Protein backbone atom coordinates (compact mmCIF):
# COMPACT_ATOMS: atom_id res chain seq x y z
CA UNK A 1 0.00 0.00 0.00
CA UNK A 2 1.35 3.37 -0.91
CA UNK A 3 0.89 6.20 1.48
CA UNK A 4 0.01 9.14 -0.71
CA UNK A 5 -2.06 12.02 0.48
CA UNK A 6 -5.51 12.19 -1.06
CA UNK A 7 -4.76 15.65 -2.36
CA UNK A 8 -1.73 14.34 -4.21
CA UNK A 9 -3.79 11.54 -5.73
CA UNK A 10 -6.33 14.07 -6.94
CA UNK A 11 -3.75 16.40 -8.50
CA UNK A 12 -1.90 13.47 -9.97
CA UNK A 13 -4.97 12.09 -11.71
CA UNK A 14 -6.34 15.42 -12.89
CA UNK A 15 -3.23 17.30 -14.00
CA UNK A 16 0.06 15.41 -13.95
CA UNK A 17 -1.21 12.18 -15.42
CA UNK A 18 -4.27 13.57 -17.11
CA UNK A 19 -6.12 10.66 -18.67
CA UNK A 20 -6.64 12.30 -22.02
CA UNK A 21 -3.55 14.42 -22.44
CA UNK A 22 -0.92 12.24 -20.76
CA UNK A 23 -2.26 8.72 -21.07
CA UNK A 24 -4.17 9.27 -24.33
CA UNK A 25 -7.18 7.41 -23.02
CA UNK A 26 -10.72 8.37 -23.94
CA UNK A 27 -9.63 10.10 -27.15
CA UNK A 28 -12.85 9.10 -28.86
CA UNK A 29 -15.22 11.23 -26.74
CA UNK A 30 -12.45 13.85 -26.50
CA UNK A 31 -12.52 14.36 -30.26
CA UNK A 32 -16.20 13.60 -30.69
CA UNK A 33 -18.00 15.83 -28.23
CA UNK A 34 -15.56 18.70 -27.80
CA UNK A 35 -17.37 20.91 -30.28
CA UNK A 36 -19.44 22.93 -27.83
CA UNK A 37 -18.68 23.94 -24.28
CA UNK A 38 -22.08 23.07 -22.80
CA UNK A 39 -22.02 19.59 -24.29
CA UNK A 40 -18.41 19.12 -23.23
CA UNK A 41 -19.40 20.04 -19.68
CA UNK A 42 -22.22 17.50 -19.68
CA UNK A 43 -20.00 14.84 -21.14
CA UNK A 44 -17.37 15.58 -18.53
CA UNK A 45 -20.01 15.23 -15.82
CA UNK A 46 -21.15 11.91 -17.23
CA UNK A 47 -17.60 10.59 -17.45
CA UNK A 48 -16.81 11.64 -13.87
CA UNK A 49 -20.00 9.94 -12.76
CA UNK A 50 -19.23 6.70 -14.57
CA UNK A 51 -15.65 6.79 -13.30
CA UNK A 52 -16.89 6.97 -9.72
CA UNK A 53 -19.12 3.96 -10.28
CA UNK A 54 -16.31 2.10 -12.03
CA UNK A 55 -13.91 2.84 -9.21
CA UNK A 56 -16.29 1.49 -6.59
CA UNK A 57 -17.09 -1.59 -8.68
CA UNK A 58 -13.41 -2.24 -9.31
CA UNK A 59 -12.58 -2.02 -5.65
CA UNK A 60 -15.25 -4.53 -4.65
CA UNK A 61 -14.57 -6.83 -7.54
CA UNK A 62 -10.84 -6.82 -6.97
CA UNK A 63 -11.29 -7.88 -3.36
CA UNK A 64 -13.57 -10.67 -4.56
CA UNK A 65 -11.14 -11.86 -7.22
CA UNK A 66 -8.25 -11.94 -4.76
CA UNK A 67 -10.42 -13.92 -2.36
CA UNK A 68 -11.07 -16.64 -4.97
CA UNK A 69 -7.46 -16.42 -6.15
CA UNK A 70 -8.27 -15.53 -9.74
CA UNK A 71 -6.77 -12.07 -10.40
CA UNK A 72 -6.36 -12.98 -14.08
CA UNK A 73 -10.10 -12.47 -14.49
CA UNK A 74 -9.66 -8.77 -13.70
CA UNK A 75 -9.97 -7.43 -17.22
CA UNK A 76 -13.00 -9.35 -18.39
CA UNK A 77 -14.94 -9.04 -15.17
CA UNK A 78 -14.21 -5.32 -14.94
CA UNK A 79 -15.70 -4.81 -18.38
CA UNK A 80 -18.79 -6.84 -17.60
CA UNK A 81 -19.41 -5.36 -14.19
CA UNK A 82 -18.79 -1.74 -15.13
CA UNK A 83 -21.00 -2.00 -18.20
CA UNK A 84 -23.84 -3.57 -16.23
CA UNK A 85 -23.44 -1.16 -13.34
CA UNK A 86 -23.67 1.81 -15.64
CA UNK A 87 -26.69 0.28 -17.32
CA UNK A 88 -28.34 -0.19 -13.95
CA UNK A 89 -27.60 3.34 -12.86
CA UNK A 90 -28.88 4.63 -16.18
CA UNK A 91 -32.20 2.88 -15.66
CA UNK A 92 -32.32 4.15 -12.12
CA UNK A 93 -31.73 7.75 -13.18
CA UNK A 94 -34.27 7.44 -15.97
CA UNK A 95 -36.87 6.43 -13.42
CA UNK A 96 -35.92 8.76 -10.61
CA UNK A 97 -34.76 11.93 -12.28
CA UNK A 98 -35.77 12.45 -15.90
CA UNK A 99 -34.12 15.87 -15.86
CA UNK A 100 -30.73 14.43 -14.97
CA UNK A 101 -31.28 11.66 -17.49
CA UNK A 102 -31.86 14.15 -20.24
CA UNK A 103 -28.63 15.92 -19.30
CA UNK A 104 -26.43 12.83 -19.00
CA UNK A 105 -28.52 10.06 -20.48
CA UNK A 106 -27.41 10.09 -24.09
CA UNK A 107 -23.76 10.12 -23.08
CA UNK A 108 -23.88 7.22 -20.65
CA UNK A 109 -24.14 4.38 -23.20
CA UNK A 110 -21.31 6.00 -25.14
CA UNK A 111 -18.83 5.72 -22.31
CA UNK A 112 -19.77 2.56 -20.47
CA UNK A 113 -16.76 0.59 -21.60
CA UNK A 114 -14.66 3.47 -22.75
CA UNK A 115 -10.92 2.91 -22.43
CA UNK A 116 -10.60 5.77 -19.95
CA UNK A 117 -13.10 4.06 -17.66
CA UNK A 118 -11.49 0.65 -17.93
CA UNK A 119 -8.05 2.24 -17.64
CA UNK A 120 -9.09 3.90 -14.41
CA UNK A 121 -10.26 0.61 -12.93
CA UNK A 122 -7.03 -1.15 -13.90
CA UNK A 123 -4.70 1.67 -12.80
CA UNK A 124 -6.42 1.96 -9.49
CA UNK A 125 -6.06 -1.76 -8.85
CA UNK A 126 -2.41 -1.82 -9.92
CA UNK A 127 -1.59 1.18 -7.74
CA UNK A 128 -3.14 -0.63 -4.81
CA UNK A 129 -5.54 2.14 -3.89
CA UNK A 130 -8.11 1.58 -1.14
CA UNK A 131 -11.77 2.54 -1.35
CA UNK A 132 -11.44 6.22 -0.40
CA UNK A 133 -8.26 6.64 -2.43
CA UNK A 134 -9.97 5.01 -5.39
CA UNK A 135 -12.88 7.42 -5.22
CA UNK A 136 -10.55 10.40 -5.02
CA UNK A 137 -8.55 8.99 -7.93
CA UNK A 138 -11.73 8.61 -9.99
CA UNK A 139 -12.84 12.10 -9.07
CA UNK A 140 -9.46 13.49 -10.10
CA UNK A 141 -9.48 11.59 -13.35
CA UNK A 142 -13.02 12.79 -14.10
CA UNK A 143 -12.14 16.40 -13.34
CA UNK A 144 -9.04 16.09 -15.49
CA UNK A 145 -11.09 14.67 -18.35
CA UNK A 146 -13.64 17.47 -18.03
CA UNK A 147 -10.85 20.04 -17.96
CA UNK A 148 -9.27 18.65 -21.12
CA UNK A 149 -12.64 18.50 -22.84
CA UNK A 150 -13.52 22.06 -21.83
CA UNK A 151 -10.16 23.45 -22.95
CA UNK A 152 -10.59 21.69 -26.26
CA UNK A 153 -14.17 22.87 -26.71
CA UNK A 154 -13.17 26.46 -25.94
CA UNK A 155 -10.36 26.32 -28.49
CA UNK A 156 -12.54 24.73 -31.11
CA UNK A 157 -15.32 27.27 -30.64
CA UNK A 158 -12.79 30.02 -31.31
CA UNK A 159 -11.28 28.18 -34.24
CA UNK A 160 -14.66 28.00 -35.95
CA UNK A 161 -14.24 31.69 -36.66
CA UNK A 162 -10.58 31.56 -37.50
CA UNK A 163 -9.27 31.49 -41.03
CA UNK A 164 -7.63 28.09 -41.15
CA UNK A 165 -6.23 26.51 -44.31
CA UNK A 166 -8.75 24.10 -45.76
CA UNK A 167 -6.25 21.24 -45.62
CA UNK A 168 -6.16 21.43 -41.84
CA UNK A 169 -9.88 21.93 -41.21
CA UNK A 170 -11.83 19.48 -39.08
CA UNK A 171 -10.28 16.45 -37.46
CA UNK A 172 -6.76 17.35 -38.53
CA UNK A 173 -6.86 20.65 -36.72
CA UNK A 174 -8.44 19.02 -33.68
CA UNK A 175 -5.59 16.55 -33.51
CA UNK A 176 -3.06 19.39 -33.86
CA UNK A 177 -4.60 21.17 -30.90
CA UNK A 178 -4.80 17.95 -28.92
CA UNK A 179 -1.07 17.49 -29.44
CA UNK A 180 -0.26 21.04 -28.37
CA UNK A 181 -2.52 20.76 -25.33
CA UNK A 182 -0.83 17.51 -24.44
CA UNK A 183 2.59 19.16 -24.74
CA UNK A 184 1.55 21.96 -22.43
CA UNK A 185 0.27 19.46 -19.90
CA UNK A 186 3.73 17.88 -19.89
CA UNK A 187 4.71 20.97 -17.92
CA UNK A 188 2.94 19.54 -14.90
CA UNK A 189 5.12 16.47 -14.92
CA UNK A 190 7.55 17.80 -12.31
CA UNK A 191 4.78 18.74 -9.93
CA UNK A 192 4.47 15.75 -7.65
CA UNK A 193 7.89 14.25 -8.19
CA UNK B 1 -7.66 -27.59 -14.53
CA UNK B 2 -8.80 -26.22 -11.21
CA UNK B 3 -8.01 -22.69 -12.33
CA UNK B 4 -10.13 -23.07 -15.43
CA UNK B 5 -13.03 -24.33 -13.35
CA UNK B 6 -12.69 -21.44 -10.92
CA UNK B 7 -12.56 -18.97 -13.79
CA UNK B 8 -15.62 -20.50 -15.44
CA UNK B 9 -17.56 -20.65 -12.20
CA UNK B 10 -16.61 -17.13 -11.18
CA UNK B 11 -17.53 -15.60 -14.52
CA UNK B 12 -20.67 -17.72 -14.74
CA UNK B 13 -21.84 -16.55 -11.34
CA UNK B 14 -20.91 -12.98 -12.11
CA UNK B 15 -22.81 -12.81 -15.37
CA UNK B 16 -25.79 -14.66 -13.88
CA UNK B 17 -26.02 -12.21 -10.98
CA UNK B 18 -25.67 -9.24 -13.31
CA UNK B 19 -28.23 -10.64 -15.73
CA UNK B 20 -30.74 -11.19 -12.94
CA UNK B 21 -30.07 -7.71 -11.60
CA UNK B 22 -30.54 -6.12 -15.02
CA UNK B 23 -33.71 -8.10 -15.76
CA UNK B 24 -35.13 -7.17 -12.39
CA UNK B 25 -34.19 -3.55 -12.90
CA UNK B 26 -35.72 -3.54 -16.35
CA UNK B 27 -39.02 -4.79 -14.91
CA UNK B 28 -38.96 -2.66 -11.80
CA UNK B 29 -37.62 0.57 -13.19
CA UNK B 30 -39.40 0.44 -16.52
CA UNK B 31 -40.35 3.91 -17.62
CA UNK B 32 -43.58 4.12 -19.50
CA UNK B 33 -43.00 6.36 -22.46
CA UNK B 34 -45.71 7.67 -24.66
CA UNK B 35 -46.46 4.64 -26.88
CA UNK B 36 -47.27 7.01 -29.72
CA UNK B 37 -43.55 7.78 -30.04
CA UNK B 38 -42.89 4.19 -31.12
CA UNK B 39 -45.78 4.24 -33.56
CA UNK B 40 -44.70 7.49 -35.12
CA UNK B 41 -41.10 6.34 -35.29
CA UNK B 42 -42.23 3.23 -37.15
CA UNK B 43 -44.03 5.43 -39.67
CA UNK B 44 -40.96 7.58 -40.27
CA UNK B 45 -38.44 6.40 -42.86
CA UNK B 46 -35.77 5.65 -40.17
CA UNK B 47 -32.89 6.78 -42.36
CA UNK B 48 -31.74 9.22 -39.65
CA UNK B 49 -30.67 11.72 -42.28
CA UNK B 50 -31.19 14.77 -40.10
CA UNK B 51 -32.90 16.87 -42.75
CA UNK B 52 -35.65 17.73 -40.24
CA UNK B 53 -33.14 19.36 -37.94
CA UNK B 54 -33.23 16.61 -35.32
CA UNK B 55 -30.39 14.10 -34.82
CA UNK B 56 -32.48 11.12 -35.88
CA UNK B 57 -35.95 9.80 -36.57
CA UNK B 58 -36.49 8.85 -32.91
CA UNK B 59 -35.84 12.39 -31.70
CA UNK B 60 -38.06 13.76 -34.45
CA UNK B 61 -40.81 11.35 -33.41
CA UNK B 62 -40.48 12.57 -29.81
CA UNK B 63 -40.72 16.17 -30.98
CA UNK B 64 -43.75 15.29 -33.12
CA UNK B 65 -45.57 13.68 -30.23
CA UNK B 66 -44.63 16.55 -27.94
CA UNK B 67 -46.07 18.94 -30.51
CA UNK B 68 -42.77 20.74 -31.05
CA UNK B 69 -42.55 19.86 -34.72
CA UNK B 70 -44.95 19.18 -37.56
CA UNK B 71 -44.84 16.15 -39.86
CA UNK B 72 -44.15 18.34 -42.89
CA UNK B 73 -40.59 18.80 -41.67
CA UNK B 74 -39.70 15.28 -42.76
CA UNK B 75 -38.67 15.70 -46.35
CA UNK B 76 -37.93 12.02 -46.88
CA UNK B 77 -41.41 10.63 -46.22
CA UNK B 78 -43.94 10.48 -48.97
CA UNK B 79 -46.94 12.79 -48.88
CA UNK B 80 -49.17 9.90 -47.79
CA UNK B 81 -46.93 9.06 -44.83
CA UNK B 82 -46.79 12.65 -43.71
CA UNK B 83 -50.55 12.91 -43.95
CA UNK B 84 -50.93 9.62 -42.06
CA UNK B 85 -48.73 10.87 -39.23
CA UNK B 86 -50.64 14.14 -39.10
CA UNK B 87 -53.93 12.21 -38.92
CA UNK B 88 -52.58 9.86 -36.27
CA UNK B 89 -51.45 12.69 -34.03
CA UNK B 90 -54.36 14.93 -34.94
CA UNK B 91 -52.11 17.83 -35.85
CA UNK B 92 -51.76 20.06 -38.85
CA UNK B 93 -49.60 18.70 -41.63
CA UNK B 94 -47.43 21.79 -41.63
CA UNK B 95 -46.55 21.28 -45.24
CA UNK B 96 -43.19 22.72 -46.11
CA UNK B 97 -42.28 23.46 -49.63
CA UNK B 98 -40.05 20.76 -51.01
CA UNK B 99 -36.39 21.63 -51.11
CA UNK B 100 -33.78 20.09 -53.36
CA UNK B 101 -30.04 20.23 -53.72
CA UNK B 102 -28.90 22.38 -56.62
CA UNK B 103 -25.53 22.52 -58.30
CA UNK B 104 -24.12 25.90 -59.24
CA UNK B 105 -21.93 24.81 -62.11
CA UNK B 106 -22.61 23.97 -65.74
CA UNK B 107 -19.01 23.40 -66.72
CA UNK B 108 -19.14 19.89 -68.08
CA UNK B 109 -16.28 18.40 -70.04
CA UNK B 110 -17.81 19.67 -73.28
CA UNK B 111 -17.54 23.32 -72.30
CA UNK B 112 -14.90 23.59 -69.57
CA UNK B 113 -11.19 23.18 -70.11
CA UNK B 114 -8.72 21.38 -67.90
CA UNK B 115 -5.45 23.08 -67.07
CA UNK B 116 -3.84 19.89 -65.79
CA UNK B 117 -4.42 16.18 -65.86
CA UNK B 118 -5.13 14.73 -62.46
CA UNK B 119 -3.95 11.19 -61.88
CA UNK B 120 -4.88 9.96 -58.47
CA UNK B 121 -7.74 8.78 -56.35
CA UNK B 122 -10.92 9.42 -58.30
CA UNK B 123 -12.44 11.67 -55.71
CA UNK B 124 -13.17 15.38 -55.75
CA UNK B 125 -11.98 15.73 -52.16
CA UNK B 126 -8.62 14.22 -53.10
CA UNK B 127 -8.32 16.09 -56.39
CA UNK B 128 -9.10 19.44 -54.79
CA UNK B 129 -6.17 18.95 -52.41
CA UNK B 130 -3.77 19.08 -55.36
CA UNK B 131 -3.87 22.84 -55.96
CA UNK B 132 -7.61 22.84 -56.37
CA UNK B 133 -7.96 20.08 -58.95
CA UNK B 134 -7.28 19.91 -62.66
CA UNK B 135 -10.06 22.13 -63.89
CA UNK B 136 -9.10 25.45 -65.42
CA UNK B 137 -11.93 27.12 -63.54
CA UNK B 138 -10.92 27.02 -59.89
CA UNK B 139 -14.54 27.12 -58.74
CA UNK B 140 -15.94 24.50 -61.07
CA UNK B 141 -17.20 20.99 -60.56
CA UNK B 142 -14.36 18.47 -60.64
CA UNK B 143 -16.68 15.71 -61.75
CA UNK B 144 -15.37 12.73 -59.82
CA UNK B 145 -18.76 12.23 -58.26
CA UNK B 146 -18.20 12.43 -54.50
CA UNK B 147 -21.77 13.67 -54.31
CA UNK B 148 -23.04 10.67 -56.26
CA UNK B 149 -21.28 8.37 -53.80
CA UNK B 150 -22.41 10.16 -50.66
CA UNK B 151 -26.06 10.45 -51.70
CA UNK B 152 -27.96 7.84 -49.73
CA UNK B 153 -31.06 8.16 -51.89
CA UNK B 154 -29.55 7.56 -55.34
CA UNK B 155 -30.73 11.01 -56.29
CA UNK B 156 -27.48 12.11 -57.91
CA UNK B 157 -26.09 10.64 -61.11
CA UNK B 158 -23.16 11.86 -63.16
CA UNK B 159 -24.08 12.76 -66.73
CA UNK B 160 -22.03 12.21 -69.88
CA UNK B 161 -20.12 15.45 -69.30
CA UNK B 162 -19.14 14.51 -65.71
CA UNK B 163 -21.61 16.81 -64.04
CA UNK B 164 -23.92 15.61 -61.27
CA UNK B 165 -27.62 15.66 -62.07
CA UNK B 166 -30.05 15.76 -59.17
CA UNK B 167 -33.23 13.74 -59.44
CA UNK B 168 -35.73 16.15 -57.91
CA UNK B 169 -38.17 13.40 -56.98
CA UNK B 170 -35.59 11.38 -55.09
CA UNK B 171 -33.75 14.28 -53.45
CA UNK B 172 -34.66 14.70 -49.79
CA UNK B 173 -32.59 17.81 -49.10
CA UNK B 174 -30.60 16.00 -46.43
CA UNK B 175 -27.56 18.12 -47.23
CA UNK B 176 -24.98 15.36 -47.55
CA UNK B 177 -23.86 16.54 -50.99
CA UNK B 178 -23.67 20.13 -49.73
CA UNK B 179 -21.20 18.99 -47.12
CA UNK B 180 -19.12 16.67 -49.26
CA UNK B 181 -18.51 18.97 -52.24
CA UNK B 182 -15.05 20.49 -51.82
CA UNK B 183 -16.02 23.37 -54.09
CA UNK B 184 -19.22 24.14 -52.16
CA UNK B 185 -21.25 23.98 -55.35
CA UNK B 186 -24.38 22.45 -53.86
CA UNK B 187 -26.97 24.34 -51.89
CA UNK B 188 -30.50 23.54 -50.80
CA UNK B 189 -33.27 25.48 -52.47
CA UNK B 190 -37.03 25.46 -52.68
CA UNK B 191 -38.23 23.87 -55.88
CA UNK B 192 -40.06 27.09 -56.77
CA UNK B 193 -36.72 28.88 -57.03
CA UNK B 194 -36.45 28.44 -60.75
CA UNK B 195 -34.24 31.38 -61.63
CA UNK B 196 -30.81 29.95 -61.04
CA UNK B 197 -27.26 31.24 -61.33
CA UNK B 198 -25.43 28.23 -62.70
CA UNK B 199 -21.87 29.37 -62.02
CA UNK B 200 -19.54 30.14 -59.14
CA UNK B 201 -16.65 31.67 -61.07
CA UNK B 202 -15.51 34.85 -59.33
CA UNK B 203 -13.42 36.18 -62.19
CA UNK B 204 -14.48 39.04 -64.39
CA UNK B 205 -14.17 39.52 -68.11
CA UNK B 206 -14.28 37.61 -71.35
CA UNK B 207 -11.05 35.75 -70.50
CA UNK B 208 -13.12 33.46 -68.30
CA UNK B 209 -14.70 31.99 -71.40
CA UNK B 210 -11.32 30.50 -72.34
CA UNK B 211 -11.70 28.31 -69.26
CA UNK B 212 -15.39 27.60 -69.55
CA UNK B 213 -17.82 28.63 -72.24
CA UNK B 214 -20.81 28.84 -69.94
CA UNK B 215 -19.13 30.80 -67.16
CA UNK B 216 -20.47 34.05 -65.78
CA UNK B 217 -18.27 36.86 -67.06
CA UNK B 218 -19.65 39.28 -64.50
CA UNK B 219 -20.92 41.56 -67.25
CA UNK B 220 -23.75 42.58 -64.97
CA UNK B 221 -26.41 42.81 -67.67
CA UNK B 222 -28.80 40.66 -65.68
CA UNK B 223 -28.47 42.85 -62.63
CA UNK B 224 -28.72 46.15 -64.49
CA UNK B 225 -32.23 45.83 -65.79
CA UNK B 226 -33.66 43.50 -63.16
CA UNK B 227 -36.78 45.05 -61.71
CA UNK B 228 -36.83 45.88 -58.02
CA UNK B 229 -33.16 44.87 -57.51
CA UNK B 230 -34.05 41.23 -57.96
CA UNK B 231 -30.47 40.52 -58.95
CA UNK B 232 -27.40 42.18 -57.50
CA UNK B 233 -23.78 41.59 -58.38
CA UNK B 234 -21.77 40.32 -55.40
CA UNK B 235 -18.12 39.35 -55.90
CA UNK B 236 -18.52 39.24 -59.69
CA UNK B 237 -21.48 36.90 -59.45
CA UNK B 238 -25.18 37.67 -59.76
CA UNK B 239 -27.14 36.88 -56.64
CA UNK B 240 -30.87 36.36 -56.92
CA UNK B 241 -32.91 37.71 -54.04
CA UNK B 242 -35.54 35.01 -53.69
CA UNK B 243 -37.59 37.07 -51.27
CA UNK B 244 -38.57 39.26 -54.23
CA UNK B 245 -40.68 38.28 -57.20
CA UNK B 246 -38.32 35.88 -58.92
CA UNK B 247 -40.82 34.28 -61.29
CA UNK B 248 -39.50 36.01 -64.34
CA UNK B 249 -37.48 34.70 -67.24
CA UNK B 250 -36.15 38.07 -68.35
CA UNK B 251 -32.72 37.66 -66.70
CA UNK B 252 -31.94 34.47 -68.62
CA UNK B 253 -32.52 36.36 -71.87
CA UNK B 254 -30.03 39.01 -70.82
CA UNK B 255 -27.19 36.53 -70.14
CA UNK B 256 -24.80 36.22 -73.11
CA UNK B 257 -23.22 33.00 -71.87
CA UNK B 258 -26.20 31.19 -70.43
CA UNK B 259 -24.87 31.22 -66.89
CA UNK B 260 -28.30 32.20 -65.60
CA UNK B 261 -30.89 29.55 -66.33
CA UNK B 262 -34.53 28.81 -65.76
CA UNK B 263 -34.99 25.40 -64.17
CA UNK B 264 -37.92 23.58 -65.64
CA UNK B 265 -39.24 20.33 -64.21
CA UNK B 266 -39.50 18.63 -67.59
CA UNK B 267 -36.99 20.42 -69.79
CA UNK B 268 -34.20 20.91 -67.24
CA UNK B 269 -32.10 24.07 -67.33
CA UNK B 270 -33.34 26.46 -70.01
CA UNK B 271 -30.96 29.09 -71.30
CA UNK B 272 -31.90 32.38 -72.85
CA UNK B 273 -32.43 32.37 -76.60
CA UNK B 274 -29.67 34.98 -77.03
CA UNK B 275 -27.01 32.93 -75.29
CA UNK B 276 -24.40 31.02 -77.20
CA UNK B 277 -25.38 27.53 -78.28
CA UNK B 278 -23.15 24.72 -77.12
CA UNK B 279 -23.28 21.84 -79.55
CA UNK B 280 -20.01 20.08 -78.77
CA UNK B 281 -20.65 16.51 -77.67
CA UNK B 282 -17.06 15.46 -77.04
CA UNK B 283 -14.49 16.69 -74.61
CA UNK B 284 -13.15 20.19 -74.94
CA UNK B 285 -9.44 20.05 -75.62
CA UNK B 286 -6.94 21.22 -73.05
CA UNK B 287 -4.60 24.13 -73.69
CA UNK B 288 -5.09 27.30 -75.66
CA UNK B 289 -6.62 26.74 -79.06
Interface residues (C-beta under 8 A of the other chain):
Chain A: X65 X68 X69 X70 X72 X73 X76 X77 X80 X81 X84 X87 X88 X91 X92 X94 X95 X166 X167
Chain B: X3 X6 X7 X10 X11 X14 X15 X18 X21 X22 X25 X26 X29 X30 X31 X129 X182
